[in-house]
Amino acid sequence: MINFNAIFQIIGILLMIVGLFMFTPVIFSVYYDSGDAFPIIISATISMLVGFISFWLTRHKDLTVQKREGYLIVSMGWASILVASSLPFIVSGAIPSITDAVFETVSGMTTTGASILNDIESMPKGILFWRSMTQWLGGMGIIVLTIAVLPFLGIGGLELFVAEAPGPTSDKIHPRIRATASALWIIYVALTALLCLLLFLGGMNFYDSINHALTTMATGGFSTKNASVAYFTSPYIHYVIIIFMFLAGVNYTIIFYLVRFDLRKVWKNEEFRGYLIIVIFIAITATLMVRHATGGEWEKSFRDATFQVVSLITTTGFVTADYTAWKTSLTALFFILLFAGASAGSTAGGIKLIRHVVFVKNSVLEFKRLLHPKAVIRLKMNKEIVPARILTHILVFLLIYLGVFVIGSIIVSGLGMDFLSAMGAVATSLGNVGPGIGTVGPLYNFAPLSDAVKWVLMFLMLLGRLELFTILILFTPYFWKAN
């Protein structure tokens, strides 16, 4: 039998944590006298009260957690958090439509960055800050999820880093894990604070600085401006955000080693090397194409191209230019980047580069196996043999991801979108990127879409953010069968 007591207790704790963070926007509500302080306080109180009741009613129960409970904790926990986090938008009336309020919340918590707001700058300051905070919390939640929970369930991308990144198993939960998780939290907060300071020194006011710092480190892409980062014309601000978007796309265990100046472990990591090389190569290629398409200055072409490349590959979604207006070949390139994703164990969404690297390396080795059918040729990552189960997992993941993209595009197209825009909307939602192509490109948003399309895209955002299997396994009949 599934132990729902453990599930509801953990959900209760999560709701209390979310409610506690929900009080932080009140500072800006009061300072700017934006009139949204009371609705936010009401929303935070409701979240904490429901969480406390759930926790209190299960405090003396059996709290044993097995794999099935783990899957339900992740899926039901996220669903509960999304409902609670949408309350400030609904209670304040800032987003009166429940569908739109939930859409903005799902987009925030999954760090997708797709928005339904037509005039962001007119939003109350407290609500706007909470919108950014949802992405920051979602980003950190993903780090904790991928490092602590998903490996325990046997589906995390970090299974490939077992020799480097500690993660709990059914018989290994010890102080080292807690210490590492605490260190990652500290790094995440410290990088956010550092970015906020650098943006403030670059000319942003404090409110814009902290909002963009929160959403950059979360690779979320929500901005306080209608024109996104393009509103700020300072090259300094653009380059600072490029650097921190890149860092946010790095495996946080690698950043942990970097902070400790353990450069040997940093450089020997194949995913990090691949990430760095791919970003540099595509940025240079895109720069040449942008320069040819626009005839602009080299520095401006390099900055715009690099910003868009890093923003898309890290699934941040900030924009400084309309990349769909440059050249058809560039639009195709950026569309492909919607399927890339940065490193596993980062705040980025998408397929993740580690899966691409393993897939490519295994495909190359397959040619060698054809020539030497009796030879035992093993795939290695970071000098460690990749188990066959991991290879199977990656191949199945890629196949399901492609299948979900195709089916999703057909469904969304059938609900009224043109097929090109439908593909862009599905790709950017499933990859948690933000802007897509067509009518959901950088100059547009998701407000005109029908409610039915929005609910489909919300499901895809959550599906992509929780690594597909976490949600899809709930739809299998044997998951609910008693042991």
N, C-alpha and C positions, 0 to 999 in steps of 0.2 A: 504493500500500500504506500502511496505517496504521503510523505509527512508534511502536511500543509501547515502545521504549527511552526515549523522551522521557516517555511517560506514566508508566512505572514509576520513573523517576528523580524526577519531581515528587511522585509518591505516597510515595516513600521519604523525601523531605524533609518532607512533611506529617506522616508518622508519627513522625519524629524530633521535630518541633515539639510534637505532641500528647503524646508520651512525656515531653518535658521539662516541659511544664505539669502533667503528671500527678504529678510529684513534689511540687507545692505543697501538696496536702492533707495530706501527711505531717506538716507543722508542727502542724496542729490535732489530728491523730491522736495525736501524742506529747504535746502540751500537755494534752489532755483524757483521755489514756490510754484511748482508745476501742477499742484492740485491732485496728485495721484498718491500721496502718502497713505491716506486712510484705506483705499482699496488694496494697496499692497500689504498693509498690516493685517487686514482682514484675511487676505489670501494666505499669508504666512501662518497666521494663527490656525486657520482651517487645516492646512497641511500638517502642522505640528500636532494638532489635537487628534486628527485621524491616525497619524503615525504613532502617537503615544498610546492610544486605545488599542491599536493592533499589537503593539509591543507588550502592553500590560496584560492583555488577555492570554498571551502565550508565554509569559515569563517563566512559569514552572512546568512547562511541557517538555516532551522529548524533542530535542533540537538536532537530532542526527540528520546529516545531509549526505545523500548519495548522489549519483550522477543525475537521476531524473529530477530530484529536487533542485540540483544545480541549474539545469536548463530552465526550470520554471522560475527560479529566483531571478535569473537574468532577464527572461522575457517578461514576466509579470512585474518585476521590479521596475523595468524601463517603462512599461505601460502605466504603472502607478505614478512614476515620476513625471511622465509627460502630461498626465491629467492634472496633477498638482501644479506643475509649472505653467500651465495655460491659464490658471485662475487669475493672475494679475491682469492679463490682457482682457479677460471676459468681465471681471468684476469692475474694473476701471472704465469699461466701455471704449477703451482705445481701439480694440478690434472687436466690434459687436457680433460678428458672425462667428459661431462656434467652430465651424469648419476652418475658417481662416485663422482663428486663434490657435487651434490645435496644429494647423499646418505650420504656422510660424514657430510654435514650440517644438514640434518634431524636427523641423529644419534646424532649429537652434541646438537642441540636445544631441542630435546626430552629427552636428557640426557641418551640415550641408550648406547652409547659407542661401538657399532659395527663399525669396521673400515675396509676400503678397502686398507689401506696403508701397503705395504709390507716392507718398510724401513722408519719407522717413524723418526729415528735419522738423516736421510739425508735431511729432510724437512727444508726449510728456517725458521729461528727462529721466524720471525714475523708471518708467516703463521701458524706455530705450536702454537704460543701463541693465535692467533685468534681462532684456533680450540678449545683450552681450554676455551677461553672466551665465545664461543657459548654455552658451557655446563653451565657455571656459570650464564649467562643471562637466559638460558632456565630454570634452577633450580629456580631462583628467580621469573621468570615469572610464574612458576607453583604455587608458594606460593601465589602470588597476585591473580592468577586465581582462586585457590580453596577457598581462603578466601573472595575475593571481588566479583568475577564474577559468578562462578558456583552456589553458594547459591541463588543468585538473579534469576538465570535461573531455580532453583529448582532441580538441579541434583548433587550438590556437596556433597562429603562425609562429609563435615563439618556441614551438616544439623543436624547431631547427636550431635553436640557440641554447639547448639544455645545458651545454657545457659552460655557458657564460652567464645566462640569465636565470637566476633561481626562480622556480615556480612550484607551488604546492602540488603534491600528489596525494593520493589517499593515505600515504603513510609518511609524508614529509612536510610538516608544517612547523617551522621552528623560528627562533628569534632572528636568524639571518634574513628570512623573507620579510619579516616586519621591519627590520632595519633598512633593507633595500627599498621597500615601499615608501618608508618615511623619507629616505634620501631622494627618491624620485619626486615626491611631493615638494620637497624643499627646492629641488632644481627647477621644477615647473613654476613655482611661485617666484623664485629668484629671477628666472629668465623673463617672466611677465613684468616684474618690477623694473628690471634693467631696461627692457624695451620701452616701458612707459616713460622712464626717465629720458632715454635717448630721443624719443618722439617729442617730449616736452621741450627739450633743449633745441630741437630742430624747428620749433615754431608752432607746434600744436598747443592748444590750450589743454589744461589738465584733464578736463572731461573727455575730450576727443582722444587724448593720449591713452588714458586708462581703458577706454572702450576698445580702441584698436589694438592695444596690447593684449587684452583678454581674448579677442577674436583671432588675432594672429597666432598666438601660441597654441590655440585650440584648432588651428587650421580651419576656422569656421567661415570667415569672410563677411560677417555682418559689419556694416559700417554705420556711422552716425550721419553720413552724408548721402544724398540721393545719387551722386555721381561716384560713389565709392571712393577709393583712394585717388582717383583721377581729380577729385576736388582739390587735393593738395598738389600744387605744381612743383614743389621743392624736390630736386633730384636727391638731396640728402635723405628726405623722408622715404622716398621710393627705395633707395639702396638699403637703408636700415631695415625696412620691412622685407625686402628680398632676402637679406641675410637671416633674419629671424624666421621667415617662412621656411627657408631651407633647414634651419636647425630644428624647427618643429616637425619636420618630416624625417628626422633621424631617429633611429631606435633609441629610446631613452636610456637603455643600458649602455649604449655607446657614448651618449652624452655624459653618463655617470663616469665612465672610464676617462673621458676627455677632461672632465673637471678634476679628476685625480691625476691628470697628466700621464696616464698610462697609454701613450700613443701607440705602443706596439699592438695592444689589443684593438685599438681603434682601426688601425690600418690593415690588420690581418683579416678583418671582417669583410667577407666578399660582398655582402649586400651593401655595405656602406661604400665600398669602392665602386661598385656598379652604379649606385645612386649618384655619387659624385661625378663619375665619368659621363653618365647618361645626361645629367643636367647640363654639364658643360658643353657636350657635343650638340644637344638639341638647341641650347641657347645660342651657340655660334651659328648653327644652321638657320635658325629663325631670324637672327640678326641680319644675315646676308639677304634673306628673303624679304624682310621688312624694309631694309635699305633699298633694295631693288624696286619694291612695290611703291614706296612713298617718296624716294629720292631725298629723304631728310638727312639731318646730320647723323654721323656715325654714333655719337654718344647717345643721342635720343633714340635711335633705332635699337642700339644695344640695350638700353634701359627698358624700353617698352617691351621688346621681345623677351628679355630675360625675366622681367616681372611676370609676364603672362605665362611663360613656360614654368617657372617655379610655382606660381600660384595654382596652375592646373595640375601639375604633377604631384603637388602636396595636397591637393584637393581643398585649398584654402578658398579660392573663388573671388579674391579681390581682383579688381580690374583698374588699369590706368589708360586703357584704349580699347576700342571696339575691334577685337581681333578678327571678327567675321567680315570686316570691311576692307581688310588688307588685300587678300588674294585667296582664290578658291583653294589652292594647294595648302596655304597656311591654315585655313579653316579646317581642312581635312586633317592636317597635322595635329591641331589643337583638339579636334574631336577624338583622335586616337589617344591623346593624353588623358582623356576622361576615363580611360580604362587602365591607366598605369598605376597610380597610387604610389606612395613613397615607401618608407620602411615599415616592417612589422614592429610593433611595440612603440610606435609613434602616435601622435594624435591624428595623423592623416587617414583618410578612408581609401576607397578603391580596392583593387585586387591585391596590391602590395607587390613591391619589386622582388621580394624573396621568391614568390611563386613564379614570376616570370623568369628569374635567373635559374631556378631549379628546372623549370620546364625546358628552357633553351639548352642548358647543359645536358639534360637527359636526352633531348632530341639529337644533339650532336653525337653523344655516346652511342645512340642507337645505330648510327651508320657504322661505327666501329664494331658493334656486336654482330652486324650483318656480315662483316668480313671475317670475323672470328667467332663463329657461333658457339664453340665449345669453351671459349674463355669466360672467366668470371670477371666482369667489368662493373665495378661499383661506382656509383655517383658519390662524390664527396663535397661537402660544404664546410668551409673553415677547417679543412683537413680531417673532418669527421664524416664517417660513412652515413649517408642518409638512409634510414630504414625504408624498406619497400612499402610499409604502411603509409609513410609520409608521402611517398611518390604517388601512391594511389589516391590519397586524400587530395593532393594538389591537382591531379588530373580531373578528378570528380568535381572539385570546386570550380575549376575553369570551365568545365562542360556545363555545370548547373548555372554558373554566372552568365555564360553566353545564352543558355536557354531562357533564363529569366529575362534577359535583355530583349531577346526576340519576341517572346510571348508578351512581355510588358509593352513593347512598342506596338504590337498588333492591337492589344486591348485599348491602349491610350488613343491610338489612331481611330479605332472603331468608336470611341467616345466623342469624336469630333475634331481632333487635331489633325493637321496635315502630317504626312508620314515623316518628313524630315524633322519637323519640330517635335514630333512624338519620340523619335529616336534620341534627339537631343535631351528632351525632358527625362526620359527613362534612364539614359546613360548618366546624366548628371545627378539624378536622384539616387540611383543604385550605387554610384561611386562616391556620393556625398561631396560633390564638388561645388554646386551652386549655379553659375551661369552655364548655359549649354549652347545650342545653335538654333537657328530659325527664330520663332517667336518667343523663345526663352533665352535668347542670346544676351550678351553683356548690357545692351541698351534697354532691355525689357525686363519684366518680372512675371510672376506666376499668378497675379491677381485676375486676369481675364479668364483663366481656365475654369471649367465647370467644377462643381463640388465633387462629382464622381471621379474626375481626373485627379483632383487634389488628394482624395482618399487613396487612390491607387498609388500615387507618387509617395504619399506618406508611408504606406506599407513598404514600398521599395527602399525608401530612406532607412527605415528601421532594419529591413532585411539585409541591406548592404552593410550597415554599421555593425550588426551583430554577427557578421561572418556567415550568413546564409543558413548554415546548419542549425544554429541555435534556435531559429524560428521554425524552419521547415520540418525539423524533427517532431515538432508538436503536432504536425498534421499526419503523422504516420500512425497506423492503428496499434502497432506493437509497443509504442511508447506508453500507452495508457493501460496495457495489460498488466495484471499483477504478476509479480515474480514467481 
